[in-house]
Amino acid sequence: MKRKLRINGHSHLLPYPHEIPDFMKKKEIFWVDDDKKFMLQKGWKRPVTDSSFFLNEKLEWMERYNIDHAVVLNLSQLYGNGLRVEEMKQALRFQNDFNARVQHNHPDKFTCGFVVHPGFVRGALWEIERCVEELDLKLLCLPTHYMDSIGTWRCIFDEENEPIFELADKYNLAVEVHPYDGEKFIKLENTSWRFHLIWMLAQCADAYHFLTLNGYPEKYKNMRVCFAHGGQLAQINLGRRIQGFDGRPDLFEGKTHPRKSVGHKNIFFDTLVHDTRSLKLLLENQKSSQILTGLDDPYPLGEMESEPQSSYPGKILDLALDEQIINTQERDEIWHDNVLQWLFGDDEKRKQELVNKILG
């Protein structure tokens, strides 16, 4: 191999305003204003905080920071929770077709994910088949929580969703688990960005709780799951879960001990934990081989260039190296090998194909 690549395992991309179908704006599902200043939904809007939300500007941004390749997740705003079934299907299909087009047009720069709605399992299975077989997408994006067909909020690793995991296992898929929509089912006023700063991390911890309790890493050996934002609260929470399992075995009949999933080769976490002490805990819990670079660009909670935060893409790994939390080999693996391992597992042929595309 000529050189170690810098692959960002957690990135996002907005369509340009003209790429979003009319029905999305008409039904207030999701759109971007013509000046590219805001992304909007019914009763909601959020500023576009960086020009690299869009394709051409993203490519320039990646070049500026020596990022060779990026894994583009779906937009959290398009999980489809609470939409009517037909609208949800159309919205998710738009997202998946958009991501497929980006990957098809720029295979050297982007690996893109696709999203399904677990509340409608049969439709989700059809969409997985379409995305894998027709669109050549190999990364399934799932929310930590979703609204089922009768309006109840559930964790993604509910046993009802096992057909989805069986298909992911069959197709050797990488899976990204990402939080959103907490304010829709956690009965607190949405102030001081609490759902992004605190509850999103709790949502990841909840999803990790059920992935491991249900023994899915062993049951679905070809499915590799990555948790966004370092699964941060799942790391600090590990001892409490172990004590709870040991102290109240009556509540966990037929479940798998939390210890069995620690450092499991099919569970990954990205580096987006914002400080080296959190990264150190992540490393001590899970081993460096289970950690991959995730910048969450270009959101303001991502690792972006920022004077007030004295930040830039890749800063946490540079700091960890300076503080001898990781060595040079581990840093290179977190940027390169571990991302490929999550995406392709032991399929060395697919790994090399992607590396060849990136290197040209």
C-alpha positions in Angstrom: 0.0 0.0 0.0 1.4 3.4 -1.0 0.3 5.3 2.1 -2.2 5.3 4.9 -5.3 7.2 3.9 -7.3 9.7 6.0 -10.9 8.4 5.8 -13.6 10.3 7.7 -16.2 7.7 8.9 -18.9 10.2 9.9 -19.9 12.9 7.4 -23.0 14.6 6.2 -24.1 16.2 2.9 -27.1 18.4 2.1 -28.6 18.4 -1.4 -28.5 21.8 -3.2 -32.0 23.5 -3.0 -32.8 22.7 -6.6 -32.1 18.9 -6.1 -34.8 18.6 -3.5 -38.1 17.5 -5.1 -41.1 19.9 -4.9 -43.2 17.5 -2.9 -40.7 17.7 0.0 -41.2 21.4 0.4 -44.9 21.4 -0.5 -45.6 18.9 2.3 -43.0 20.6 4.6 -41.0 17.4 5.0 -37.6 18.9 4.4 -36.0 21.6 2.2 -33.2 24.1 2.0 -33.9 27.7 1.2 -32.7 29.2 -2.1 -30.0 31.3 -0.4 -28.6 28.1 1.3 -28.9 29.7 4.7 -31.3 27.4 6.4 -32.5 23.8 6.3 -36.2 23.6 7.1 -39.1 21.3 8.1 -42.6 22.0 9.3 -42.3 24.2 12.4 -38.4 23.9 12.4 -35.4 25.5 10.9 -31.7 25.3 11.4 -28.9 27.5 10.1 -26.6 26.1 7.5 -23.4 26.8 9.5 -20.8 25.9 6.9 -20.7 25.9 3.1 -19.2 22.4 3.1 -22.8 21.1 3.7 -22.9 21.0 -0.1 -21.1 18.8 -2.5 -18.6 21.1 -4.4 -17.8 23.0 -1.2 -17.3 19.7 0.7 -14.8 18.5 -1.9 -12.8 21.7 -1.5 -13.0 21.4 2.3 -11.7 17.8 2.2 -8.8 18.8 0.0 -7.9 21.7 2.3 -7.7 19.3 5.3 -6.1 16.3 3.5 -9.2 14.1 3.9 -8.9 11.4 1.2 -12.4 10.0 1.5 -15.6 10.4 3.5 -18.4 8.1 4.6 -21.7 10.1 4.1 -24.5 9.2 6.4 -28.1 10.0 5.8 -29.6 13.2 7.2 -31.1 12.7 10.6 -34.0 14.9 9.6 -35.0 12.2 7.1 -35.6 9.3 9.4 -39.3 9.7 8.5 -40.7 9.5 12.1 -44.3 10.7 12.3 -44.8 11.0 8.5 -47.7 9.3 6.7 -46.5 6.0 5.2 -46.4 7.1 1.5 -44.7 10.4 2.3 -42.1 8.6 4.5 -41.4 6.1 1.7 -40.9 8.9 -0.9 -38.7 11.0 1.5 -36.4 8.1 2.4 -36.2 7.0 -1.3 -35.2 10.5 -2.2 -32.4 10.5 0.4 -31.2 7.1 -0.7 -31.2 7.9 -4.4 -29.4 11.2 -3.7 -26.7 9.4 -1.7 -26.4 6.7 -4.4 -25.9 9.4 -7.0 -23.1 11.1 -4.9 -21.3 7.8 -4.5 -21.7 6.8 -8.2 -20.4 10.2 -9.4 -17.5 10.4 -6.9 -16.5 6.9 -5.9 -13.0 8.0 -5.1 -14.3 10.6 -2.6 -17.5 9.2 -1.0 -19.0 6.0 0.4 -22.6 6.7 1.1 -25.2 5.2 3.4 -28.9 4.5 3.0 -31.8 4.7 5.5 -34.9 2.6 6.1 -37.8 3.0 8.6 -37.9 0.1 11.0 -41.6 0.8 11.9 -42.5 -0.9 8.6 -40.3 -4.0 8.5 -41.5 -5.5 5.2 -41.0 -2.1 3.4 -37.6 -1.7 5.0 -36.5 -5.1 3.7 -37.5 -4.2 0.2 -35.6 -0.9 0.4 -32.5 -2.7 1.7 -32.6 -5.1 -1.2 -33.1 -2.2 -3.7 -30.2 -0.1 -2.2 -27.8 -3.0 -2.1 -28.7 -4.8 -5.3 -29.5 -1.8 -7.5 -27.7 1.1 -6.0 -24.6 -0.7 -4.7 -24.8 0.9 -1.3 -23.3 -1.1 1.6 -23.9 1.0 4.6 -27.3 0.9 6.4 -28.1 4.0 8.5 -30.5 3.4 11.4 -31.8 5.7 14.1 -31.3 4.8 17.8 -35.1 5.1 18.2 -38.1 5.2 15.9 -41.8 5.5 16.0 -43.6 2.3 15.2 -46.8 2.0 13.2 -49.1 2.6 16.2 -47.1 5.6 17.4 -45.0 4.0 20.1 -41.3 4.9 20.4 -39.0 1.9 20.4 -35.2 1.2 20.4 -33.8 0.1 17.1 -32.4 -3.2 18.6 -36.0 -4.4 19.4 -36.5 -8.0 18.6 -39.2 -7.1 16.1 -36.4 -5.8 13.9 -34.5 -9.0 13.6 -35.5 -9.5 10.0 -33.6 -6.3 9.2 -30.5 -7.5 11.0 -30.8 -10.9 9.2 -30.7 -9.2 5.9 -27.8 -6.9 6.9 -26.0 -10.1 8.0 -26.7 -11.7 4.6 -25.4 -8.7 2.7 -22.3 -8.2 5.0 -23.4 -4.7 5.7 -21.9 -2.0 7.9 -24.5 -0.3 10.1 -24.4 3.2 11.5 -26.5 3.9 14.6 -27.2 7.6 15.0 -29.5 9.5 17.5 -32.1 12.0 16.7 -35.8 13.0 17.5 -35.3 12.8 21.3 -37.4 15.8 21.8 -40.4 14.0 20.3 -40.5 11.3 23.1 -38.5 12.7 26.0 -40.9 15.0 27.8 -38.7 18.0 28.5 -38.7 21.5 27.1 -36.2 21.8 24.2 -33.9 24.5 25.7 -30.2 25.1 25.8 -29.6 22.4 23.1 -30.1 19.7 25.7 -31.2 17.0 23.2 -28.0 17.4 21.2 -25.7 17.8 24.1 -27.0 15.2 26.6 -29.9 13.2 25.4 -28.4 12.1 22.0 -25.6 10.5 23.9 -28.1 8.8 26.2 -30.0 7.5 23.1 -26.7 5.9 21.8 -26.1 4.3 25.2 -29.7 2.9 25.2 -29.2 1.4 21.7 -25.9 -0.1 22.7 -27.6 -1.6 25.9 -30.0 -3.6 23.8 -27.6 -4.5 20.9 -25.4 -6.2 23.5 -28.2 -7.6 25.8 -29.8 -9.3 22.8 -26.4 -10.9 21.8 -26.7 -9.5 18.3 -22.9 -9.1 17.7 -22.6 -12.9 17.9 -26.0 -13.7 16.4 -25.3 -11.6 13.2 -21.6 -12.1 12.7 -21.4 -10.4 9.3 -23.1 -7.2 10.5 -20.8 -4.5 11.9 -22.3 -1.7 14.0 -20.8 1.7 14.6 -22.2 4.1 17.2 -22.1 7.8 16.5 -20.4 10.3 18.9 -18.2 7.6 20.4 -21.3 6.0 22.1 -20.0 8.4 24.8 -22.4 7.7 27.7 -22.2 3.9 26.9 -18.5 4.1 27.9 -19.0 5.8 31.3 -22.1 3.6 32.0 -20.5 0.2 31.5 -19.9 -0.6 35.2 -23.4 0.3 36.1 -24.8 -2.0 33.5 -22.6 -4.8 34.6 -23.6 -4.3 38.3 -27.3 -4.1 37.3 -27.1 -7.3 35.3 -25.3 -9.2 38.1 -27.4 -7.7 40.9 -30.9 -8.3 39.4 -30.5 -11.4 37.2 -34.3 -11.8 37.3 -34.6 -8.7 35.0 -32.3 -10.2 32.4 -33.5 -13.7 31.8 -32.3 -15.0 28.5 -30.1 -11.9 27.9 -26.4 -11.7 27.2 -24.0 -10.3 29.8 -22.7 -6.8 29.0 -19.1 -7.9 29.5 -19.3 -10.2 26.4 -19.6 -7.2 24.0 -16.8 -5.1 25.4 -14.2 -4.7 22.6 -16.2 -7.0 20.3 -14.8 -7.0 16.8 -18.2 -6.1 15.2 -18.9 -3.1 17.4 -17.2 0.2 16.5 -17.3 3.8 17.8 -16.3 7.0 16.2 -13.8 9.5 17.7 -16.2 12.4 18.1 -16.0 12.7 21.9 -14.5 16.2 22.0 -11.8 15.7 24.7 -8.9 13.3 25.2 -10.1 12.0 28.6 -13.2 10.7 27.0 -11.2 9.3 24.1 -8.9 7.6 26.6 -11.9 5.9 28.4 -13.2 4.8 25.0 -9.7 3.3 24.2 -9.5 1.6 27.5 -13.0 0.1 27.2 -13.0 -1.0 23.6 -9.5 -1.3 22.2 -8.1 1.0 19.5 -9.1 -1.5 16.7 -12.8 -0.7 17.4 -12.4 3.0 17.0 -12.7 4.9 13.7 -12.3 8.6 12.8 -15.6 10.5 12.7 -15.7 14.2 12.2 -19.5 14.7 12.0 -18.8 17.5 9.6 -20.1 20.1 8.8 -22.3 20.4 11.9 -21.2 22.8 14.6 -20.8 19.8 17.1 -18.5 18.2 14.5 -14.8 18.5 14.4 -14.7 21.7 12.3 -12.2 24.5 12.0 -13.2 27.0 14.7 -11.3 29.7 16.4 -13.4 29.8 19.6 -12.9 26.1 20.0 -9.3 26.2 18.7 -10.3 23.2 16.6 -9.7 21.7 13.2 -10.6 18.3 11.6 -8.5 15.6 13.2 -7.5 17.6 16.2 -8.6 15.0 18.8 -6.2 12.3 17.3 -3.3 14.8 17.1 -3.9 15.7 20.8 -4.1 12.0 21.8 -0.8 11.4 20.0 0.8 14.4 21.8 -0.5 13.1 25.1 0.7 9.5 24.3 -2.8 8.1 24.6 -2.3 6.5 21.2 0.8 5.9 19.1 1.4 6.7 15.4 0.4 3.2 14.2 -2.9 3.4 16.2 -3.6 6.9 14.8 -3.1 5.7 11.3 -5.3 2.6 11.9 -8.1 4.8 13.3 -8.0 7.0 10.2 -7.7 4.1 7.7 -7.7 0.4 8.6 -10.5 0.5 11.2 -12.9 2.5 8.9 -12.3 -0.1 6.2 -12.8 -3.0 8.6 -16.2 -1.5 9.7 -17.3 -0.9 6.1 -16.2 -4.3 4.7 -15.4 -6.7 7.5 -13.0 -9.4 6.3 -13.7 -8.8 2.6 -10.2 -7.8 1.6 -11.1 -7.6 -2.0 -13.7 -4.8 -1.4 -11.2 -3.0 0.9 -8.6 -3.0 -1.8 -11.0 -1.9 -4.5 -11.9 1.2 -2.5 -8.3 2.0 -1.7 -7.5 1.7 -5.4 -10.4 4.1 -6.3 -9.2 6.6 -3.7 -5.6 6.4 -4.9 -6.6 6.6 -8.5 
